[in-house]
């Protein structure tokens, strides 16, 4: 499978990247993991919006879901949509919440999406999908995609979590957030530091760690150094990069 980083900035768009959005492809099937604010622009540089076969939203914070709005507008008004309904997997309440984001009054989005509620264990095209609840102030699910014997785990947003570590066990690639700088008295169950992302990768014995979701106000090199101190096979993602898994 191939992972392409559409947006990797944490907590909102930054000067060099949109917020969270990752394109995962295998055998011509395309899944979007999150569709955060600013992502719909760079998405069009790497994929025709009509070619997206499924969308999975880890949770409903703005930096993970807000660009569902331009995605819907494109499908309704561009004249280039095939009109097929796209499976959208998200926590309970997404159907109503996303409708309100898109339009005052909340016109249903069921003309564009076939809503499915996480947690799921499902097949999406060639992908087997598993999810695990994360440690975050709102309902959030990490996701594991497996295809042709290769596996990718995306942490979504999470504090240190045994459930996410279990989901990630033995994965080829762990795409893990590292939004918190390593400072004292961090709020619990919210985000990972770089070191904690490295600890998650080491505990789960993954092959490779991709560090992501660093906010514009946090030093990315410090996050990577923290991860590498625990798990040397760590690298920092950048927007537009692709990874073969
Ligand atoms: Zn969040």
Boltz pocket constraint, residues with backbone or C-beta under 6 A from the ligand:
constraints:
  - pocket:
      binder: B
      contacts: [[A, 59], [A, 61], [A, 136], [A, 157]]
      max_distance: 6.0
